[in-house]
Amino acid sequence: MSRQLLMGKFAELFYGGKSWELSGYSSKVAARRAIMLHAVNQGWTLEDCRKEFLNGYYEGSQFWTTGDDGRNLSGAESDKRLRNDYLKSAALASQQPTYHHAAEVRQELSMLISRVETRAWRGRTGRTDRDVLIGVLKRMSEVGSDRINFSARDAMLAAGLGSPTTAGNALKRLVGDEWLELTEGSGWGIAAEYKCKVAVRLNRPDDTGEREPGEAKTGGADHETWLHLGKAARDVYGSLTVEPRSARQIARAANVHSSTATRNLPKLQLEGLAVLTEDGWIIGPLSPDDVTSGNTWIGSNSKTQKRQDRVATDRISNEMKKQVMVDDTPEIYSPALTPSPA
């Protein structure tokens, strides 16, 4: 998405110098982070934010260059505050994407449909749930929105099922498993409204069902990340959210020792999987798949591939050893088998 200008009250706050009290925010911090989140949703990069928000020419730069006590922050302090705000907003934006026009929605939905189709749907109702979900996503793509009204009968027709009850139960399961969000219940003559949460669900660290065509069932790109970082890092990452929490709280949620969380959180931060803000740790802007791609842990650098190559080599070596043993086995002389002289 290309960068777009700040709009509405956010432009007034930053460029026009309008006070955060008059803009309806409870605090200066809330106003500052709202501006940053808007900028991220407008397609701004971290470097874009640095160039604009730290420019003293604009009145709103004081959000990042002035402390709560009114003192001027140093360049390093201002940059750290801005970077923390950006990473937190980027993580939040990835959980709640904002679209500017229908074309962006359709592009995102097209990618999500492809990922849903290639995911391994297990269980007795897995295939039904997949077909209903794809039907919902395709209808969203038709109207150009990630939020639509969709009835059980609509789901039945879209998925080619024989009963609206079966389709309705599938919709309930999809909501319960957080593939969809039920934003408004159904009423007289009005179908229930659903919001797409597929991107959030697919990027959850505990979602191990997805795999690319031809990929081994034992893991994917995210599996490769945890082979490098370790199972403890995976457990800690699975307890991160967009809400800041201390290392002790994260350890409790992950059911690991506090020292394990303390040791692994900086490791996750280095890879962009976690962010340390002023209020605590939050989930980072990158996904495990992004980390695998960024570190090129693929092909010859993949631990999974190396392991498979090693197993294949050992298998060939063992077969060759067996063949050599057969070929080198001496023939055993047996008088009973020796023909008598004529």
C-alpha positions as MATLAB code, in Angstrom:
seq = 'MSRQLLMGKFAELFYGGKSWELSGYSSKVAARRAIMLHAVNQGWTLEDCRKEFLNGYYEGSQFWTTGDDGRNLSGAESDKRLRNDYLKSAALASQQPTYHHAAEVRQELSMLISRVETRAWRGRTGRTDRDVLIGVLKRMSEVGSDRINFSARDAMLAAGLGSPTTAGNALKRLVGDEWLELTEGSGWGIAAEYKCKVAVRLNRPDDTGEREPGEAKTGGADHETWLHLGKAARDVYGSLTVEPRSARQIARAANVHSSTATRNLPKLQLEGLAVLTEDGWIIGPLSPDDVTSGNTWIGSNSKTQKRQDRVATDRISNEMKKQVMVDDTPEIYSPALTPSPA';
ca = [
       0.000    0.000    0.000;
       1.394    3.404   -0.986;
       1.735    6.119    1.620;
      -1.242    8.469    1.984;
      -1.629   11.782    3.817;
      -2.883   12.157    7.368;
      -6.608   12.843    7.337;
      -9.251   14.583    9.453;
      -8.630   15.137   13.160;
      -5.226   13.465   12.933;
      -4.013   16.102   10.474;
      -5.468   18.811   12.736;
      -3.690   17.336   15.746;
      -0.295   17.095   14.096;
      -0.212   19.861   11.483;
      -2.784   22.272   12.885;
      -1.692   22.146   16.510;
      -5.172   21.357   17.816;
      -5.040   20.325   21.490;
      -5.613   16.684   22.345;
      -8.219   17.694   24.974;
     -10.416   19.319   22.326;
      -9.971   16.281   20.070;
     -11.627   14.044   22.634;
      -8.613   12.082   23.910;
      -8.173   11.189   27.551;
      -4.433   11.892   27.563;
      -1.539   13.134   25.482;
      -0.251    9.567   25.172;
      -3.579    8.357   23.775;
      -3.586   11.150   21.187;
       0.023   10.437   20.208;
      -0.607    6.739   19.673;
      -3.815    7.442   17.761;
      -1.850    9.609   15.311;
       0.740    6.873   14.912;
      -1.855    4.151   14.322;
      -3.530    6.335   11.699;
      -0.174    6.876    9.979;
       0.504    3.123    9.912;
      -2.943    2.504    8.438;
      -2.150    5.145    5.821;
       0.870    3.133    4.723;
       3.660    5.051    6.479;
       6.947    3.291    7.137;
       9.080    3.804   10.230;
      11.372    6.085    8.241;
       8.381    8.133    7.000;
       7.293    8.636   10.609;
      10.784    9.683   11.677;
      11.070   12.287    8.927;
       7.632   13.755    9.594;
       6.900   13.343   13.286;
      10.350   14.408   14.515;
      10.355   17.508   12.304;
      10.272   20.459   14.688;
       8.630   22.629   12.009;
       5.288   20.954   12.781;
       3.443   21.723   16.008;
       2.572   18.093   16.589;
       6.206   16.997   16.770;
       6.064   17.851   20.480;
       4.186   14.578   21.011;
       7.504   12.797   20.480;
      10.082   15.467   21.323;
       8.656   16.681   24.651;
       8.378   14.622   27.815;
       5.342   14.427   30.082;
       7.081   16.850   32.444;
       7.517   19.409   29.655;
      11.255   18.963   29.167;
      12.764   18.564   25.714;
      13.782   14.966   25.031;
      17.120   14.094   23.485;
      17.263   12.801   19.948;
      17.775    9.238   21.148;
      14.854    9.481   23.591;
      12.536   10.899   20.932;
      13.534    8.218   18.435;
      13.008    5.444   20.990;
       9.536    6.765   21.851;
       8.589    7.033   18.189;
       9.949    3.571   17.362;
       8.045    1.958   20.237;
       4.835    3.688   19.146;
       5.351    2.574   15.557;
       6.015   -1.084   16.386;
       3.028   -1.258   18.719;
       0.775    0.369   16.106;
       2.098   -1.927   13.370;
       1.288   -4.961   15.521;
      -2.205   -3.634   16.232;
      -2.780   -2.781   12.562;
      -1.837   -6.323   11.534;
      -4.547   -7.625   13.882;
      -7.132   -5.086   12.697;
      -6.317   -4.142    9.077;
      -7.793   -0.975    7.582;
      -8.714   -0.807    3.900;
      -9.044    2.342    1.821;
     -11.021    0.951   -1.110;
     -12.639   -2.281   -2.317;
      -9.642   -3.249   -4.483;
      -7.452   -3.567   -1.378;
     -10.067   -5.751    0.318;
     -10.351   -8.036   -2.710;
      -6.582   -8.375   -2.983;
      -6.281   -9.354    0.686;
      -9.244  -11.746    0.487;
      -7.773  -13.424   -2.595;
      -4.608  -14.272   -0.655;
      -6.610  -15.456    2.353;
      -8.786  -17.746    0.214;
      -5.655  -19.338   -1.234;
      -4.222  -19.940    2.237;
      -7.498  -21.369    3.536;
      -7.718  -23.755    0.568;
      -4.175  -25.099    1.128;
      -4.580  -25.444    4.885;
      -4.937  -28.957    6.311;
      -8.477  -29.031    7.720;
      -8.686  -31.913   10.160;
     -11.575  -33.545   11.952;
     -14.978  -34.829   10.964;
     -16.341  -31.343   10.177;
     -13.106  -29.851    8.797;
     -14.097  -30.050    5.143;
     -17.540  -28.555    5.804;
     -16.063  -25.662    7.786;
     -13.516  -24.990    5.051;
     -16.157  -24.898    2.309;
     -18.411  -22.578    4.315;
     -15.509  -20.257    5.165;
     -14.412  -20.067    1.531;
     -18.018  -19.292    0.583;
     -18.087  -16.419    3.091;
     -14.757  -15.042    1.853;
     -15.836  -15.199   -1.784;
     -19.047  -13.322   -0.988;
     -16.981  -10.697    0.856;
     -14.770  -10.384   -2.206;
     -17.830   -9.890   -4.428;
     -19.079   -6.937   -2.379;
     -15.587   -5.574   -1.643;
     -15.877   -5.629    2.160;
     -14.495   -7.737    5.006;
     -17.837   -7.436    6.827;
     -21.070   -8.862    5.387;
     -24.519  -10.141    6.332;
     -24.613  -13.885    5.719;
     -27.397  -16.307    6.597;
     -27.255  -20.068    7.115;
     -29.090  -20.460    3.809;
     -26.458  -18.309    2.078;
     -23.765  -20.547    3.573;
     -25.608  -23.679    2.456;
     -25.792  -22.480   -1.144;
     -22.236  -21.121   -1.205;
     -20.741  -24.359    0.158;
     -23.023  -26.720   -1.764;
     -24.452  -28.311    1.375;
     -27.779  -30.084    1.700;
     -29.077  -28.452    4.879;
     -29.118  -24.893    6.288;
     -28.776  -26.411    9.762;
     -25.443  -27.981    8.794;
     -24.286  -24.660    7.340;
     -25.475  -22.752   10.418;
     -23.544  -25.087   12.716;
     -20.443  -24.572   10.574;
     -20.797  -20.796   10.941;
     -21.032  -21.196   14.730;
     -17.860  -23.291   14.758;
     -16.030  -20.745   12.605;
     -16.982  -17.999   15.053;
     -15.972  -20.142   18.025;
     -12.599  -20.943   16.423;
     -12.089  -17.216   15.656;
     -12.101  -17.482   11.873;
     -15.063  -15.102   11.804;
     -16.418  -12.551   14.263;
     -20.153  -12.226   14.803;
     -20.540   -8.443   14.979;
     -24.355   -8.300   14.895;
     -26.857  -11.057   15.577;
     -29.656  -11.863   13.177;
     -33.046  -10.218   13.489;
     -36.404  -10.380   11.766;
     -35.605  -10.535    8.052;
     -31.920   -9.627    8.649;
     -29.037  -12.099    8.379;
     -26.269  -12.092   10.965;
     -23.272   -9.877   10.231;
     -19.815  -11.466   10.177;
     -16.361   -9.875   10.072;
     -13.340  -11.634    8.598;
     -10.693  -12.663   11.149;
      -8.918  -15.196    8.931;
      -5.635  -13.246    8.768;
      -5.437  -13.114   12.574;
      -6.343  -16.814   12.905;
      -3.812  -17.994   10.312;
      -0.998  -16.011   11.947;
      -1.614  -17.403   15.411;
       1.392  -19.445   16.600;
      -0.849  -22.307   17.732;
      -2.372  -22.733   14.281;
      -0.381  -25.699   12.997;
      -2.811  -26.822   10.332;
      -1.639  -24.655    7.461;
       0.786  -25.917    4.852;
       1.705  -25.043    1.307;
       1.008  -27.465   -1.601;
       3.583  -30.257   -1.564;
       4.917  -29.265    1.846;
       5.496  -31.959    4.435;
       2.738  -32.400    7.007;
       5.261  -32.119    9.823;
       5.620  -28.351    9.559;
       5.815  -25.162    7.493;
       7.714  -21.888    7.473;
       6.705  -21.121   11.057;
       7.850  -24.606   12.085;
      11.297  -23.756   10.702;
      11.399  -20.599   12.847;
      10.829  -22.584   16.030;
      13.448  -25.158   15.033;
      15.958  -22.289   15.137;
      14.605  -20.354   18.132;
      13.456  -23.286   20.245;
      10.232  -24.603   21.741;
      10.464  -22.292   24.748;
      10.538  -19.249   22.454;
       7.476  -20.619   20.662;
       5.575  -21.002   23.937;
       6.495  -17.461   25.025;
       5.522  -16.030   21.613;
       2.155  -17.770   21.838;
       1.346  -15.756   24.974;
       2.111  -12.329   23.473;
      -0.809  -10.039   22.602;
      -1.301   -6.427   21.557;
      -1.871   -5.581   25.216;
       1.409   -4.854   27.082;
       2.327   -7.365   29.796;
       5.341   -7.954   32.005;
       7.703  -10.887   31.527;
       6.276  -12.483   34.671;
       2.700  -12.243   33.356;
       3.760  -13.690   30.007;
       5.579  -16.543   31.753;
       2.445  -17.336   33.748;
       0.294  -17.353   30.591;
       2.820  -19.534   28.738;
       3.169  -21.903   31.707;
       6.960  -21.491   31.770;
       9.414  -20.275   34.395;
       9.872  -16.498   34.580;
      13.573  -16.888   33.757;
      12.610  -18.735   30.567;
      10.416  -15.844   29.479;
      13.081  -13.289   30.436;
      15.677  -15.177   28.412;
      13.532  -15.680   25.312;
      11.760  -12.319   25.022;
      14.913  -10.447   23.860;
      15.501  -13.262   21.370;
      11.977  -12.747   19.985;
      12.486   -8.964   19.940;
      15.660   -9.363   17.872;
      13.633  -11.203   15.232;
      10.739   -8.698   15.289;
       8.363  -11.176   16.956;
       8.099   -9.156   20.178;
       8.353   -5.479   21.091;
       9.273   -3.944   24.444;
       7.202   -0.801   24.998;
       7.067    1.587   27.920;
       4.201   -0.456   29.380;
       5.516   -3.976   28.762;
       5.938   -6.614   26.075;
       3.598   -6.897   23.081;
       3.497   -9.080   19.992;
       5.820   -7.860   17.227;
       4.918   -6.729   13.693;
       6.522   -9.765   12.038;
       5.095  -13.281   11.852;
       7.114  -16.505   12.214;
       6.813  -16.933    8.438;
       8.377  -13.479    7.953;
      11.276  -14.464   10.216;
      11.912  -17.631    8.235;
      11.937  -15.697    4.965;
      14.016  -12.819    6.349;
      16.695  -15.156    7.679;
      16.546  -17.288    4.493;
      15.992  -20.421    6.572;
      14.847  -22.159    3.418;
      16.406  -24.550    0.939;
      19.937  -25.485    1.945;
      19.678  -23.261    5.071;
      16.576  -25.071    6.305;
      17.065  -27.358    9.303;
      14.107  -29.396    8.101;
      15.720  -29.911    4.699;
      19.086  -30.742    6.262;
      17.413  -33.307    8.479;
      15.613  -34.880    5.519;
      18.844  -34.957    3.494;
      20.676  -36.576    6.394;
      17.991  -39.252    6.763;
      18.043  -39.913    3.009;
      21.857  -40.162    3.013;
      21.817  -42.552    5.971;
      19.199  -44.685    4.271;
      21.262  -44.922    1.068;
      24.398  -45.672    3.087;
      22.655  -48.467    4.990;
      21.333  -49.982    1.757;
      24.837  -49.912    0.266;
      26.287  -51.594    3.375;
      23.677  -54.343    3.173;
      24.475  -54.904   -0.497;
      28.223  -55.111    0.177;
      27.637  -57.662    2.934;
      25.580  -59.808    0.556;
      28.153  -59.575   -2.243;
      31.104  -60.356    0.042;
      29.511  -63.324    1.805;
      31.704  -66.392    1.032;
      30.088  -69.500   -0.398;
      29.767  -72.273    2.194;
      31.170  -75.724    1.122;
      28.794  -78.568    1.790;
      29.743  -82.188    0.943;
      26.114  -83.054    0.553;
      25.781  -80.556   -2.251;
      29.004  -81.609   -4.024;
      28.388  -83.935   -6.966;
      30.075  -87.357   -6.613;
      32.698  -88.349   -9.211;
      31.441  -90.539  -12.077;
];
